[in-house]
């Protein structure tokens, strides 16, 4: 082990802390850089806070115009400013800062989500086992905003299409109520890593019949309907998402925060929103 005296000699007679060593290394790389409250700027412009200003913002801009005043203006076009009729709200990007203070250009000042309405026509009666949207599962997050199912229309042929129940579904004649709820959800197509849609009315199908008293029970002909599904799409890195499991143990009510695993996941998500 090197003793303290030898270490002092090796370091020129004084102990250097890590900050001093870093500044010494950076001192040779300050050409073309400007510093405020620092002699060793590490970027083109480096602003270091002072002891008297601790706890306060490092930068204040006074009497700056709103960005809307600069939209479609001809402000300093000859100096690289706006060009008339070519600048819009979407051309502006905020500045973002990482944990060491480096500032970067952020995403455009616009809504980074989009809404897509899909019309999936001529499906197998009401059944869609896998509609591949083509949206990359790894780069985008997708949520269903709403889903609607339409049966086909046959006005010229005196025919009508309708959703009918199968023999397996509970019937009112047996003291039960008929069930007609749809099941629509998103999942990852693992072969292509894209978002896919499942849509169905369980134990139901679409049949068409000829109208009129003599044909009212003729429902053996298959008919194909159309799903209209609206999706909200956003970049994954911009969406805070959590899938949380909770076992309600057969009860009618539940309190998610009473479960430690549930509580941890919810709090982790909420903390990201702070």
C-alpha positions in Angstrom: 0.0 0.0 0.0 1.4 3.5 -0.9 1.7 5.6 2.2 0.4 9.2 2.4 3.9 10.8 2.1 4.7 8.9 -1.1 1.2 9.8 -2.5 1.8 13.5 -1.8 5.1 13.4 -3.7 3.5 11.6 -6.6 0.8 14.3 -6.8 3.2 17.2 -6.6 2.9 17.7 -2.8 -0.8 18.2 -2.6 -3.9 16.0 -2.8 -6.2 16.7 -5.8 -9.9 16.0 -5.8 -11.8 14.5 -8.7 -13.2 17.9 -9.7 -9.8 19.5 -9.9 -8.5 16.6 -12.1 -11.6 16.9 -14.4 -11.1 20.7 -14.7 -7.4 20.2 -15.5 -8.3 17.8 -18.3 -11.0 20.1 -19.6 -8.8 23.2 -19.5 -7.0 22.0 -22.7 -10.4 21.8 -24.5 -11.9 25.2 -23.9 -11.1 26.7 -27.3 -14.2 28.2 -28.9 -16.2 27.8 -25.7 -17.7 30.5 -23.4 -18.2 30.2 -19.7 -20.3 32.2 -17.2 -19.1 31.8 -13.6 -16.7 29.2 -14.7 -13.2 29.3 -16.2 -13.5 25.9 -17.7 -16.5 25.8 -20.0 -17.2 22.2 -21.1 -19.7 23.1 -23.8 -20.0 26.0 -26.4 -21.8 27.9 -23.6 -21.5 26.7 -20.0 -23.4 28.5 -17.2 -22.5 27.6 -13.6 -24.7 28.7 -10.8 -23.3 30.8 -7.9 -23.4 30.1 -4.2 -25.6 33.2 -3.7 -28.1 32.0 -6.4 -28.4 28.4 -5.1 -32.0 27.1 -5.3 -32.9 29.6 -8.1 -33.0 29.2 -11.8 -29.7 29.7 -13.7 -31.3 31.4 -16.6 -33.9 34.2 -16.9 -35.1 35.7 -20.2 -36.8 39.1 -20.0 -39.3 40.6 -22.5 -39.0 37.6 -24.9 -41.9 37.4 -27.4 -44.3 34.5 -27.5 -43.4 32.0 -30.2 -46.8 32.6 -31.8 -45.5 36.2 -32.7 -42.8 34.6 -34.8 -44.9 32.2 -36.7 -45.2 33.1 -40.4 -43.0 36.2 -39.8 -40.0 37.4 -41.7 -37.9 37.9 -38.6 -34.2 38.1 -39.5 -34.6 35.9 -42.5 -31.3 37.1 -43.9 -29.6 35.9 -40.7 -31.0 32.5 -40.7 -34.3 33.4 -39.0 -37.8 32.6 -40.2 -38.7 32.5 -43.8 -42.0 34.1 -44.7 -44.9 31.7 -44.9 -42.7 28.7 -44.1 -42.7 28.6 -40.3 -45.5 27.0 -38.4 -46.3 26.1 -34.8 -45.0 22.6 -35.5 -41.5 23.9 -36.4 -40.9 24.9 -32.8 -39.2 22.5 -30.5 -38.6 22.8 -26.7 -35.3 22.4 -25.1 -34.8 19.4 -22.8 -32.1 18.9 -20.2 -30.5 15.7 -19.0 -29.3 14.9 -15.4 -25.9 16.5 -15.9 -27.2 19.7 -17.3 -26.7 19.2 -21.1 -29.4 20.7 -23.2 -30.9 19.1 -26.3 -33.5 19.9 -28.8 -36.8 18.2 -27.9 -39.6 16.8 -29.9 -41.8 19.3 -31.9 -44.3 21.5 -30.1 -47.3 19.4 -31.1 -49.4 16.5 -29.9 -47.3 13.4 -30.4 -50.3 11.1 -30.5 -52.6 10.2 -33.4 -56.0 8.7 -33.8 -56.6 6.1 -36.5 -60.1 4.8 -37.4 -60.0 1.4 -39.1 -62.9 0.1 -41.1 -62.5 -3.6 -41.4 -65.2 -4.8 -43.9 -66.5 -8.2 -45.1 -65.2 -10.1 -42.0 -66.2 -13.7 -41.2 -69.7 -12.8 -40.0 -68.7 -10.9 -36.9 -65.4 -12.7 -36.2 -61.9 -11.3 -36.5 -59.2 -13.5 -35.0 -56.2 -11.4 -36.0 -56.2 -8.2 -37.9 -52.6 -7.0 -38.3 -52.5 -3.2 -38.1 -48.9 -3.0 -39.2 -48.1 -0.7 -36.3 -44.7 -1.6 -34.7 -45.3 -3.0 -31.3 -41.9 -2.1 -30.0 -41.9 1.6 -31.1 -45.6 2.6 -30.6 -48.2 2.2 -27.9 -51.8 1.7 -29.1 -55.1 1.9 -27.1 -58.7 1.3 -28.3 -60.9 4.3 -28.1 -64.0 2.7 -29.3 -65.4 -0.2 -31.5 -68.6 -0.5 -33.5 -70.0 -3.4 -35.5 -72.3 -3.0 -38.5 -74.3 -5.7 -40.2 -74.7 -5.5 -44.0 -77.7 -3.8 -45.6 -79.7 -5.6 -48.4 -82.6 -3.2 -49.1 -83.0 -4.1 -52.8 -83.4 -7.9 -52.1 -86.0 -7.6 -49.3 -83.4 -9.2 -47.1 -82.2 -8.3 -43.6 -79.1 -9.2 -41.7 -78.9 -9.5 -38.0 -76.7 -10.9 -35.1 -78.2 -14.1 -33.9 -77.3 -16.3 -30.9 -76.0 -19.8 -31.2 -77.5 -22.8 -29.4 -74.9 -22.6 -26.7 -75.8 -19.2 -25.4 -78.3 -18.8 -22.5 -81.8 -18.0 -23.7 -84.7 -16.2 -22.1 -86.9 -19.2 -22.6 -84.8 -21.0 -19.9 -85.0 -18.2 -17.4 -81.7 -16.6 -18.5 -81.0 -13.3 -20.2 -79.5 -13.2 -23.7 -75.8 -12.1 -23.9 -74.7 -9.8 -26.7 -71.5 -8.1 -25.5 -68.6 -7.8 -27.9 -65.0 -8.7 -27.1 -62.4 -6.4 -28.7 -58.8 -6.2 -27.6 -55.3 -5.6 -28.9 -52.3 -7.9 -28.7 -48.8 -8.4 -30.1 -48.4 -10.5 -33.2 -45.2 -12.1 -32.1 -44.2 -13.2 -35.6 -44.1 -9.6 -36.9 -43.9 -7.6 -33.6 -46.8 -5.5 -34.7 -50.2 -4.6 -33.0 -53.1 -6.9 -33.9 -56.8 -6.7 -33.2 -59.2 -9.4 -32.0 -62.9 -8.7 -32.4 -65.9 -11.0 -31.9 -69.4 -11.4 -30.5 -68.9 -14.7 -28.6 -71.5 -17.4 -29.4 -73.1 -15.2 -32.0 -73.1 -14.8 -35.8 -74.5 -12.7 -38.6 -77.2 -14.3 -40.7 -79.5 -12.8 -43.3 -83.1 -13.7 -44.0 -85.8 -12.7 -46.5 -88.4 -10.4 -45.0 -92.0 -11.4 -44.9 -94.2 -13.7 -42.8 -93.4 -16.8 -44.8 -89.6 -16.4 -44.4 -89.1 -15.1 -41.0 -87.2 -18.1 -39.7 -84.9 -18.5 -42.7 -81.6 -17.5 -41.1 -79.3 -20.1 -42.5 -77.6 -17.8 -45.0 -74.3 -16.4 -43.7 -73.7 -12.6 -43.9 -70.4 -10.7 -43.3 -70.4 -7.5 -41.3 -68.0 -4.6 -40.7 -66.0 -3.4 -37.7 -65.2 0.3 -37.2 -62.4 0.6 -34.5 -60.7 3.8 -33.4 -57.2 3.6 -32.1 -55.0 6.1 -30.1 -51.4 5.7 -31.2 -48.3 7.3 -29.5 -44.6 6.8 -29.3 -43.7 4.3 -26.5 -41.0 6.5 -25.0 -43.6 9.3 -24.6 -46.3 7.1 -23.0 -46.3 6.1 -19.4 -47.9 2.7 -19.2 -48.4 0.0 -16.7 -50.2 -3.3 -16.7 -51.2 -4.2 -13.1 -52.7 -7.5 -11.8 -55.1 -7.7 -8.9 -56.8 -10.8 -7.5 -60.3 -9.9 -6.1 -60.8 -13.4 -4.7 -64.4 -13.6 -6.1 -65.6 -10.5 -4.3 -67.7 -7.8 -5.8 -65.5 -5.0 -4.6 -61.7 -4.4 -4.4 -59.1 -2.0 -3.1 -56.0 -2.1 -5.3 -53.8 -0.2 -2.9 -54.3 -2.9 -0.3 -52.1 -5.2 -2.4 -48.3 -4.5 -2.2 -47.5 -5.5 -5.7 -50.4 -3.5 -7.2 -49.5 -0.5 -5.0 -45.8 -0.6 -6.1 -46.7 -0.6 -9.8 -49.2 2.2 -9.5 -46.9 4.4 -7.5 -44.1 3.8 -9.9 -46.3 5.0 -12.7 -47.6 8.0 -10.8 -44.0 9.0 -9.8 -43.1 9.2 -13.5 -45.9 11.7 -14.0 -44.4 14.1 -11.4 
